Amino acid sequence: MARDFEYVFVYGTLRRSFQNHRLLSRSPCLGGASTRERYALYVGEYPCVVRDQPVSPIVGEVYKVDPATLMVLDALEEHPQVYRREKVPVVLDDGREIEAW
């Protein structure tokens, strides 16, 4: 049976206090988290993660989103043309590890 939600890890403008967070207003926040793997994070016009440059874990937040919200986020991020959404292991601040987009 398919889940009716997905976990989404956010590290840029979708985080609390940033301009696009309103799109997650109906999505429960699981709390702070960081990626298990190390990546490079570049901030220019928008944040960009580079997988093949293992600098450090990326710090962000995890949300439980429904399919409609995920579609809205994909439209915002222009997935897959500008951003490419991928599942990665993240470690929540409470120590639990989950897979999140």
C-alpha positions in Angstrom: 0.0 0.0 0.0 1.4 3.4 -1.0 1.8 6.1 1.6 -0.3 9.2 1.4 2.7 11.4 2.3 6.4 11.9 1.6 9.2 13.4 3.8 10.8 16.4 2.3 14.1 17.9 3.5 14.4 21.6 2.9 17.5 23.7 3.2 16.8 27.0 1.4 13.8 29.3 0.9 11.3 26.7 2.1 12.7 26.8 5.7 10.9 28.6 8.5 11.3 32.4 8.3 12.1 32.3 4.6 9.9 33.6 1.8 8.6 30.2 0.4 7.8 28.6 3.8 4.1 29.5 3.4 3.9 26.6 0.9 4.5 24.2 3.8 1.9 25.9 6.1 -0.3 22.7 6.2 2.6 20.3 6.5 3.8 19.0 9.9 7.5 19.7 10.6 9.4 16.8 12.0 12.2 19.2 13.1 15.7 20.0 12.2 17.8 17.6 10.4 21.0 17.2 8.4 22.0 15.0 5.5 23.9 11.8 6.5 26.3 12.3 3.5 28.5 15.3 2.9 27.8 17.7 0.0 28.8 21.2 -1.1 26.2 23.9 -0.7 26.5 27.0 -2.8 24.3 30.1 -2.3 23.8 32.5 -5.2 20.5 33.5 -6.6 19.2 30.3 -5.0 20.9 27.5 -2.9 22.5 24.7 -4.9 23.7 21.4 -3.5 26.6 19.6 -5.4 26.7 15.8 -4.6 30.2 15.1 -5.9 31.9 17.7 -3.6 31.9 16.1 -0.1 32.3 19.2 2.1 29.9 18.8 5.0 26.4 17.6 5.8 23.6 20.0 4.8 21.5 21.4 7.6 17.8 21.9 7.2 14.3 20.8 8.2 12.1 17.9 7.4 8.3 18.1 6.6 5.7 15.5 6.1 3.9 16.6 2.9 0.9 15.3 1.0 1.1 14.6 -2.8 -0.6 17.9 -3.7 2.0 19.9 -1.7 4.8 17.9 -3.3 3.5 18.9 -6.7 3.5 22.6 -5.6 7.0 22.3 -4.4 8.1 20.6 -7.6 6.5 23.5 -9.6 8.3 26.1 -7.4 11.7 24.3 -7.8 11.1 23.6 -11.5 11.7 19.9 -11.0 13.4 18.3 -12.9 14.7 21.1 -15.1 16.3 23.4 -12.5 16.3 21.3 -9.4 16.3 17.5 -9.4 14.5 16.0 -6.5 16.3 12.9 -5.0 15.8 10.8 -1.9 18.7 10.9 0.5 19.2 9.7 4.1 18.8 12.5 6.6 19.3 12.4 10.4 16.7 14.2 12.5 17.9 16.2 15.5 16.4 13.5 17.7 18.8 10.9 16.1 16.3 9.1 13.9 17.4 8.5 10.4 14.8 8.6 7.5 14.8 8.8 3.7 13.6 12.2 2.5 13.3 14.0 -0.8 
